Each structure stands twice: as structure tokens, then as C-alpha cells.
Amino acid sequence: MGQKDWKGHGATENAFVVMPEIVRAIYYESQRQGLFSKLNLGRSVKTTKIIHNGNAITIDAGNDSPVWEKQLNENSEARFTLREENLGMATYGDGDVGTGDFARYLHLVCYARSVFTPAWPIVGFESADNIKRVVNDLVAVEKESIATWISKEMDFDAFRALFMGASRGLLDTANGGKGVSLYGATTGQHRSIFNAYAQTANGLAKITPDIDATTHNGNIAASLSGSGASALPTTVADNTTMFKYRTHKDISAIVDDLQLQSVRVGGREYRAVAIIDPRNIYSLRDDNDIVQMWAKAMPRAEDNLALYSRDTLILDDILYIPAYQMKYFRPTVSGSTITYGVGMDKDPRTNPANTSNITMTAVLGRGALIRGRRKGEIKFTTDSGRHGKGAEYAANYDDGWMRREWGSQDDRTTKRMLNDSSFIVFNRDNPRIGT
């Protein structure tokens, strides 16, 4: 009511603001659909105030989410600093007080980038007014499709950050990407997750990490191709390479060894959350050890996980979430190069039938991923063709994802790198129907 045409939405008095309401709904709909958005539930990092030189300074304190989300400033940059704990031995009695080492810090910088959807064309309309009218109706009808595309893209960027270090708009230099330099890497070079484990016949073996990204990626590539002490066997053999109950027990021990901080998902606290390839869940169900344990623990059929275990699982207070997106990123190896799915420069949706038989489980503690945002909204744009013929519509939002890995930036002679919030486990499984 009170709106005579589709020009200048909401500009006149008593005009009904159609477009902004629809656009905002698209953003929240996309957030509700995304896996990692659900893990975070839009919670920004908590802050606390400290007194420094008589001044109150606000610092980040994190939270209990697997994703630390922060609104960035006008420079699209957020800095996080970790002060390492004090070290040194005590002195006693009349002995001289020893001088300890200076305070040491580890750092992480997160960014955001404007992410644009493809421009979807509408052709054949006679005037700009008709285009605008039809486009508005189309947005209302296609809102769910737009939200689904955006939610998938957000999840893809989160997975890229988890496996390769940062989301595509930050790491890649193509198509307007920022081309950031991860710690120990060159501009735009991906680096695999620092804490990586391969399933061997004797349990999970840690793949030797390295600060230099080329060496680190090469170590993982060698392991996945069957070389070295921590090699993943090259053939699928039951009870040696597939995800079994013993794999979970090793994961549980690693969670303790790395001292992952507990996370809260859906109002409940867990020791960690594990994003797992569905193939691994199927392999787990084939393990007689856990089938017998479930059968004895839950005799009623409707409660027995031996029969109903396709969805989320809780084992030893670790939440396992099967994610179909994991199959898009199953890695392949060529020489010393490891590629996750189709890599950074292709749309994972163009290659859903990933035939790699290397499956992954990503275990996340508190703050495993860092997410930077500028505004929690979707901006919707239209563009008319020559002489008002046809139109294209697109949406864009501000977003950026990085894996939380600390690096030393001070003047210490030996550089240090630390990931105390996540690790990845590689298994081998036969691709079957649905891969």
C-alpha cells in the first residue's frame, strides 16, 4: 500500500519495503541450512576488557564454538594473538632469583572478502519496469534456491579452510581473490592441516608436520601414496585401513593428547565434534566390536545403534556428524602434490562423483575455524541489458574463513607453529554406489 511502482523501494512515505525484507530472509535462510553455520549458530567471539598502562583494552576471549566468528573492521582484517605460557624453574631460599625468558606470542590474521553469486539471466522483457517487477517476484519464488546456493558455498569455503588453510576468496588469487600468505607458505599456496594422521595396520600414525608448507604437503602426499613410516596402505584391507571402532579409540586418545578444548553444539558440551565422511560411518557399522557393544547396551530395536546409526553418533563424548560434502573433497595425490577434490579453481558441484578411495574425518575443538564477516546480510543486485532488454540478477555477501593455526611473528630464532584445535584422520575405503 502506498507504493505506485517498483522504483525506489521504500523511498517514499508509507512505502512497503519489499526488497530488503526478502534479501534479509535469504541470508538467515542460508545460515539455517549450512552445516558450519549450524555449528556456530551465529555466535561471535566473546570479548573481555583488561587494563594496560592505565587504559581499558578490549581483547578477544573466544567461545565454546568450533567456529570463532568475528565482525571485521573497515580494513576487513581481524588479528588474534595467543600469549604462550610462562616457562622456567623456581629458585629457593637464599639463591638468586633467575631471569626468565621474555613473553612470547603467536598470531593469526583473518580477513573477509565480498563473495558474489553467479549472475542468473532473465531475458526477453520489454522494459526496465517489467524487469524489476518480474525480478522481485522471482526473488520471492527463488529465495530458497538462492539461499541453498549460498549455504553450500559457505560450507564449501569452510571445508576449503579446514583442508587447505583458507576459503577460496582469501587464498586463491584468481577472480579477485585476495591471495593471502599462510604461515610458512607462499602467496596463495595451500597448506594441509598441521595435525594429520594416517590409518595403518598398527593404528593411527602421525604424519610428520613441518612449518614449511611445501615440505608439509609433501609429507602428507607421501603418506597417502604409501611411503614412509606413517604411510596409509595403498590397498583397502579390512581392519587395517577402513574406519573402525579402534580408529575412534585412537581419535579419542588424540583429543586428549592435543588437549582440544571442549565445544558446545546444540546446547550440549562435547569433548570434540568430528565431521566424518559417510563412508566411514558405513565402515564403522561393519565392525563387529561396536555392533556387539551396541547390541548389548541397547537391546530394544528402536534404540539400537547397531540398526540405526546412519545419522549423528556420540562415542566417548565425541559428536560424529556425517557430512555428504566430505566426498567432494576426498584427496588425490600426484607425486608430492595433494589435491582435495577438484582443488581451489573449480566448483565442487561439477565433480560430485569423486572416485578417490581416501576418506577423511576432521576433528574440531574450540575455535578450529575462524570466520570473518563484515555485515550479516545479502546484497541483491540487478543489471538490465542493452536498451533495457533482458536482465541479470545476483547476490553478494561479505565472508572469509581460515583454519586456526598460530604462527610466531616475533624475533625468536626458531620459528614455531601451533594448531591446538583440530586434526584430520585419513582412512582408505572402497568407493561404492552413491560416490
C-alpha positions as CSV (number, residue, x, y, z in Angstrom):
1,M,0.0,0.0,0.0
2,G,1.2,3.5,-0.8
3,Q,3.7,2.2,-3.4
4,K,2.8,3.2,-7.0
5,D,5.6,1.4,-8.9
6,W,8.7,-0.8,-8.3
7,K,11.2,2.1,-8.5
8,G,12.9,3.3,-5.3
9,H,11.7,0.6,-3.0
10,G,10.8,2.1,0.4
11,A,11.9,5.6,-0.6
12,T,8.5,7.3,-0.3
13,E,6.5,7.8,2.8
14,N,4.4,4.7,3.9
15,A,6.0,2.6,1.1
16,F,6.2,-1.1,1.8
17,V,9.9,-2.2,1.9
18,V,9.7,-5.4,-0.2
19,M,13.2,-5.9,-1.4
20,P,15.1,-5.5,1.9
21,E,12.8,-7.9,3.8
22,I,13.3,-10.6,1.1
23,V,17.0,-10.1,1.0
24,R,17.4,-10.4,4.7
25,A,15.3,-13.5,4.8
26,I,17.7,-15.0,2.2
27,Y,20.7,-14.5,4.5
28,Y,19.1,-16.1,7.5
29,E,17.7,-18.9,5.4
30,S,21.2,-19.7,4.1
31,Q,22.5,-19.6,7.6
32,R,20.0,-22.1,8.8
33,Q,20.8,-24.5,6.0
34,G,24.6,-24.5,6.3
35,L,26.4,-27.2,8.4
36,F,29.1,-24.9,9.8
37,S,26.6,-22.1,10.4
38,K,24.6,-24.5,12.5
39,L,27.7,-25.5,14.4
40,N,28.3,-21.8,15.2
41,L,24.7,-20.5,15.4
42,G,25.9,-17.0,14.6
43,R,27.8,-16.6,17.9
44,S,30.5,-14.0,17.6
45,V,33.7,-14.4,19.7
46,K,33.4,-13.2,23.3
47,T,35.5,-10.3,24.4
48,T,36.9,-9.1,27.7
49,K,38.5,-5.9,29.0
50,I,41.9,-5.7,30.5
51,I,43.8,-2.7,32.0
52,H,47.0,-1.9,30.1
53,N,49.1,1.1,31.1
54,G,46.0,2.5,32.8
55,N,43.8,2.1,29.8
56,A,40.9,-0.3,29.3
57,I,41.6,-2.5,26.3
58,T,39.1,-4.9,24.7
59,I,40.6,-8.3,23.7
60,D,39.1,-11.4,22.2
61,A,38.3,-14.3,24.5
62,G,36.9,-16.8,22.1
63,N,33.9,-19.0,23.0
64,D,33.0,-22.7,23.1
65,S,32.0,-23.0,19.4
66,P,34.0,-24.9,16.8
67,V,33.8,-21.7,14.7
68,W,35.0,-18.3,16.0
69,E,33.1,-15.7,14.2
70,K,34.0,-12.0,14.3
71,Q,32.7,-8.8,12.7
72,L,35.7,-7.2,11.0
73,N,36.6,-3.6,10.8
74,E,36.8,-1.3,7.8
75,N,40.1,-2.8,6.8
76,S,38.5,-6.3,6.6
77,E,41.1,-7.7,8.9
78,A,40.9,-9.2,12.4
79,R,44.0,-10.1,14.4
80,F,44.1,-12.8,17.1
81,T,47.0,-13.2,19.5
82,L,47.9,-16.1,21.7
83,R,50.3,-15.4,24.6
84,E,52.4,-18.5,25.3
85,E,52.6,-19.7,28.9
86,N,55.5,-18.8,31.2
87,L,58.3,-21.2,31.5
88,G,61.2,-21.6,33.9
89,M,62.4,-23.3,37.0
90,A,62.0,-21.9,40.6
91,T,64.8,-20.9,42.9
92,Y,64.8,-21.4,46.6
93,G,65.8,-19.8,49.9
94,D,68.8,-17.5,49.6
95,G,69.5,-18.5,46.0
96,D,69.5,-15.7,43.4
97,V,66.2,-15.2,41.5
98,G,66.6,-16.4,38.0
99,T,65.6,-14.4,35.0
100,G,63.0,-16.0,32.8
101,D,62.5,-15.6,29.0
102,F,60.6,-12.7,27.6
103,A,56.9,-13.1,26.8
104,R,56.3,-14.9,23.5
105,Y,53.2,-14.6,21.3
106,L,51.7,-16.5,18.4
107,H,49.5,-14.7,15.9
108,L,46.7,-15.2,13.4
109,V,45.2,-12.7,11.0
110,C,41.7,-13.3,9.5
111,Y,40.1,-11.4,6.6
112,A,36.8,-11.1,4.8
113,R,36.0,-10.8,1.1
114,S,32.9,-9.9,-0.9
115,V,31.5,-13.2,-2.3
116,F,29.4,-12.8,-5.4
117,T,27.0,-15.4,-6.7
118,P,26.9,-16.1,-10.5
119,A,24.6,-13.7,-12.4
120,W,21.5,-15.6,-13.4
121,P,20.0,-14.2,-16.6
122,I,16.4,-13.3,-17.4
123,V,15.8,-12.4,-21.0
124,G,13.1,-11.2,-23.3
125,F,11.3,-8.5,-21.2
126,E,10.3,-5.2,-22.8
127,S,11.0,-2.6,-20.2
128,A,13.0,-1.9,-17.1
129,D,9.8,-1.6,-15.0
130,N,8.7,-5.0,-16.2
131,I,12.2,-6.4,-15.4
132,K,12.1,-5.0,-11.9
133,R,8.6,-6.3,-11.3
134,V,9.4,-9.8,-12.5
135,V,12.7,-9.9,-10.7
136,N,11.1,-9.1,-7.4
137,D,8.5,-11.8,-7.9
138,L,11.3,-14.1,-9.0
139,V,13.3,-13.4,-5.8
140,A,10.3,-14.3,-3.7
141,V,9.8,-17.6,-5.6
142,E,13.5,-18.5,-5.9
143,K,14.5,-17.4,-2.4
144,E,15.1,-20.9,-1.2
145,S,17.3,-21.8,-4.3
146,I,19.4,-18.7,-3.7
147,A,19.7,-19.5,0.0
148,T,20.7,-23.1,-0.8
149,W,23.4,-22.0,-3.2
150,I,24.8,-19.5,-0.6
151,S,24.7,-22.0,2.2
152,K,26.5,-24.6,0.1
153,E,29.1,-22.1,-0.9
154,M,29.7,-21.1,2.8
155,D,30.1,-24.8,3.7
156,F,32.5,-25.3,0.7
157,D,34.6,-22.3,1.9
158,A,34.6,-23.7,5.5
159,F,35.8,-27.1,4.1
160,R,38.4,-25.4,2.0
161,A,39.7,-23.6,5.0
162,L,39.8,-26.8,7.0
163,F,41.6,-28.8,4.4
164,M,43.6,-26.1,2.6
165,G,44.0,-23.3,5.1
166,A,41.6,-20.6,3.9
167,S,38.5,-20.0,1.9
168,R,38.8,-19.5,-1.9
169,G,38.3,-15.8,-1.9
170,L,41.1,-15.4,0.6
171,L,43.7,-18.0,-0.6
172,D,43.2,-18.0,-4.3
173,T,44.4,-15.1,-6.5
174,A,42.0,-15.8,-9.4
175,N,38.7,-13.9,-9.9
176,G,39.5,-11.1,-7.5
177,G,40.8,-13.4,-4.7
178,K,43.0,-11.8,-2.0
179,G,45.9,-14.2,-2.3
180,V,46.9,-14.3,1.4
181,S,50.1,-16.0,2.6
182,L,49.5,-18.7,5.1
183,Y,52.2,-19.2,7.7
184,G,55.2,-21.0,6.2
185,A,53.7,-20.7,2.7
186,T,54.0,-18.5,-0.4
187,T,51.2,-16.2,-1.6
188,G,48.1,-18.3,-2.5
189,Q,49.8,-21.6,-1.6
190,H,47.6,-24.0,0.3
191,R,48.9,-25.9,3.3
192,S,47.2,-29.0,4.7
193,I,46.1,-29.2,8.3
194,F,49.1,-29.3,10.7
195,N,48.0,-32.4,12.8
196,A,47.4,-35.2,10.3
197,Y,47.1,-39.0,11.0
198,A,47.1,-42.0,8.6
199,Q,45.3,-45.3,9.4
200,T,47.9,-48.1,9.4
201,A,47.6,-51.7,10.5
202,N,49.0,-50.7,13.9
203,G,46.6,-47.8,14.5
204,L,46.8,-44.1,13.6
205,A,50.3,-42.8,12.8
206,K,51.0,-39.1,12.9
207,I,52.3,-37.7,9.7
208,T,55.4,-35.6,10.4
209,P,54.4,-31.9,10.4
210,D,56.6,-29.1,9.1
211,I,56.4,-25.3,9.2
212,D,57.3,-25.1,5.5
213,A,54.1,-25.7,3.6
214,T,55.8,-27.4,0.6
215,T,57.6,-29.9,2.9
216,H,54.4,-30.4,5.0
217,N,52.2,-31.0,2.0
218,G,54.8,-33.4,0.6
219,N,54.9,-35.4,3.8
220,I,51.2,-35.9,3.7
221,A,51.2,-36.7,0.0
222,A,53.9,-39.3,0.6
223,S,51.9,-40.9,3.4
224,L,48.7,-41.1,1.3
225,S,50.6,-42.7,-1.6
226,G,52.0,-45.4,0.7
227,S,55.5,-44.1,1.5
228,G,57.3,-43.8,4.9
229,A,56.6,-45.0,8.4
230,S,53.3,-43.2,8.7
231,A,52.1,-44.4,5.3
232,L,48.5,-45.1,4.6
233,P,48.4,-48.6,2.9
234,T,47.7,-48.3,-0.8
235,T,45.1,-51.1,-0.9
236,V,41.8,-51.3,1.0
237,A,42.1,-54.1,3.6
238,D,39.5,-54.7,6.3
239,N,40.6,-53.9,9.8
240,T,43.7,-52.1,8.6
241,T,42.7,-49.1,6.6
242,M,38.9,-48.6,7.0
243,F,37.4,-46.6,9.8
244,K,36.7,-49.0,12.6
245,Y,36.0,-48.7,16.3
246,R,39.7,-48.9,17.1
247,T,40.1,-45.8,14.9
248,H,37.6,-44.0,17.1
249,K,39.5,-45.1,20.2
250,D,42.7,-43.6,18.7
251,I,40.9,-40.4,17.9
252,S,39.7,-40.2,21.5
253,A,43.3,-40.5,22.7
254,I,44.5,-37.9,20.3
255,V,41.8,-35.5,21.5
256,D,43.4,-35.8,25.0
257,D,46.9,-35.7,23.7
258,L,46.4,-32.4,21.8
259,Q,44.3,-31.1,24.7
260,L,41.5,-29.9,22.4
261,Q,39.1,-27.6,24.3
262,S,35.6,-28.8,24.6
263,V,32.9,-27.5,22.3
264,R,29.2,-26.8,22.7
265,V,26.8,-27.8,19.9
266,G,23.0,-27.6,20.2
267,G,23.2,-26.7,23.8
268,R,25.3,-29.7,24.8
269,E,29.0,-29.8,25.6
270,Y,31.2,-32.4,23.8
271,R,34.9,-33.2,24.0
272,A,35.1,-32.5,20.3
273,V,33.0,-32.6,17.1
274,A,34.1,-34.8,14.2
275,I,32.9,-34.1,10.7
276,I,33.1,-37.5,9.1
277,D,32.8,-39.0,5.6
278,P,29.6,-41.1,5.4
279,R,31.7,-44.0,4.0
280,N,33.5,-44.1,7.4
281,I,30.2,-44.4,9.2
282,Y,29.3,-47.4,7.0
283,S,32.6,-49.0,7.7
284,L,32.2,-48.4,11.4
285,R,28.8,-50.2,11.3
286,D,30.6,-53.2,9.8
287,D,32.9,-53.5,12.8
288,N,31.7,-56.4,14.9
289,D,33.2,-54.9,18.1
290,I,31.0,-51.9,18.1
291,V,28.0,-53.8,16.8
292,Q,28.2,-56.2,19.7
293,M,28.7,-53.3,22.1
294,W,25.6,-51.5,20.8
295,A,23.6,-54.7,20.8
296,K,24.4,-55.4,24.5
297,A,23.9,-51.8,25.6
298,M,20.6,-51.2,23.8
299,P,18.5,-54.3,23.4
300,R,15.4,-52.5,22.2
301,A,15.3,-52.4,18.4
302,E,14.1,-48.9,18.1
303,D,17.0,-47.6,20.2
304,N,19.8,-49.9,18.9
305,L,22.5,-48.1,17.1
306,A,23.6,-51.3,15.5
307,L,20.5,-50.9,13.4
308,Y,20.0,-47.1,13.4
309,S,23.4,-45.4,13.2
310,R,23.4,-43.5,9.9
311,D,22.9,-40.1,11.5
312,T,25.0,-38.4,14.1
313,L,26.7,-40.5,16.7
314,I,28.1,-39.8,20.1
315,L,31.0,-42.0,21.2
316,D,33.0,-41.3,24.3
317,D,31.5,-37.8,24.3
318,I,32.7,-37.0,20.8
319,L,30.0,-35.9,18.4
320,Y,30.3,-37.5,14.9
321,I,28.4,-35.7,12.2
322,P,28.3,-37.4,8.7
323,A,28.6,-34.8,6.0
324,Y,27.9,-35.6,2.4
325,Q,30.1,-32.7,1.4
326,M,33.2,-34.6,2.5
327,K,33.1,-36.8,-0.6
328,Y,33.6,-33.6,-2.7
329,F,37.0,-33.2,-1.0
330,R,38.4,-36.7,-0.9
331,P,42.1,-36.2,-1.8
332,T,44.2,-37.4,-4.7
333,V,47.9,-37.5,-4.9
334,S,50.3,-36.8,-7.8
335,G,53.9,-37.0,-6.9
336,S,54.4,-34.6,-3.9
337,T,51.2,-32.7,-4.7
338,I,48.0,-33.4,-2.8
339,T,44.7,-32.1,-4.2
340,Y,41.5,-32.0,-2.2
341,G,38.6,-32.8,-4.5
342,V,38.8,-30.5,-7.5
343,G,41.0,-28.1,-5.7
344,M,40.5,-24.3,-5.4
345,D,39.8,-23.4,-9.0
346,K,36.8,-25.5,-9.8
347,D,33.2,-25.8,-8.5
348,P,32.9,-29.0,-6.4
349,R,29.4,-29.4,-7.7
350,T,30.8,-30.1,-11.2
351,N,32.5,-33.3,-10.0
352,P,30.2,-35.0,-7.5
353,A,31.4,-38.4,-8.4
354,N,34.8,-38.2,-6.7
355,T,36.4,-41.7,-7.2
356,S,39.2,-41.2,-4.6
357,N,39.1,-44.0,-2.0
358,I,40.8,-41.9,0.7
359,T,38.2,-40.8,3.2
360,M,38.6,-38.2,5.9
361,T,37.5,-37.4,9.4
362,A,38.1,-33.8,10.6
363,V,38.0,-33.5,14.4
364,L,37.3,-30.0,15.7
365,G,37.8,-28.5,19.1
366,R,37.0,-25.0,20.3
367,G,37.8,-22.3,17.7
368,A,39.1,-24.8,15.0
369,L,37.9,-22.4,12.3
370,I,38.0,-18.6,12.2
371,R,35.2,-16.8,10.3
372,G,35.3,-13.1,9.4
373,R,32.2,-11.1,8.4
374,R,31.5,-7.5,7.7
375,K,27.7,-7.4,7.7
376,G,25.2,-10.2,8.3
377,E,23.2,-9.6,5.1
378,I,22.8,-10.5,1.5
379,K,23.0,-7.7,-1.1
380,F,20.9,-8.2,-4.1
381,T,21.6,-6.6,-7.5
382,T,20.1,-6.5,-10.9
383,D,21.5,-5.4,-14.3
384,S,19.5,-4.5,-17.4
385,G,20.8,-5.4,-20.8
386,R,21.3,-3.1,-23.7
387,H,18.3,-0.8,-24.4
388,G,16.6,-2.4,-21.4
389,K,16.4,-5.8,-23.0
390,G,16.8,-8.7,-20.5
391,A,18.3,-8.6,-17.1
392,E,20.6,-10.5,-14.8
393,Y,20.3,-10.8,-11.0
394,A,23.0,-11.8,-8.5
395,A,23.6,-11.6,-4.7
396,N,26.7,-10.9,-2.7
397,Y,27.8,-11.1,0.9
398,D,31.0,-10.5,2.9
399,D,32.6,-13.6,4.3
400,G,36.0,-15.2,4.9
401,W,37.2,-18.5,6.5
402,M,40.6,-19.5,7.9
403,R,41.9,-22.5,9.8
404,R,43.1,-21.5,13.2
405,E,46.8,-22.2,13.2
406,W,49.1,-20.0,15.2
407,G,52.4,-18.8,13.9
408,S,55.3,-16.9,15.6
409,Q,56.0,-13.4,14.4
410,D,58.5,-12.2,17.0
411,D,62.3,-12.2,16.8
412,R,62.8,-15.7,18.2
413,T,65.5,-17.6,16.2
414,T,63.4,-20.8,15.9
415,K,60.0,-20.2,14.3
416,R,57.1,-22.0,15.9
417,M,53.7,-23.1,14.6
418,L,50.8,-24.5,16.6
419,N,47.4,-26.0,15.9
420,D,45.8,-26.9,19.2
421,S,42.2,-27.0,17.9
422,S,41.8,-29.6,15.1
423,F,43.3,-32.6,13.4
424,I,42.4,-34.9,10.5
425,V,42.4,-38.6,10.0
426,F,42.9,-40.4,6.7
427,N,41.4,-43.8,6.0
428,R,41.0,-45.8,2.9
429,D,37.7,-47.2,1.8
430,N,36.2,-48.6,-1.4
431,P,34.0,-46.1,-3.3
432,R,30.6,-47.7,-3.9
433,I,27.2,-46.8,-5.0
434,G,26.5,-43.1,-4.4
435,T,30.1,-41.9,-4.6
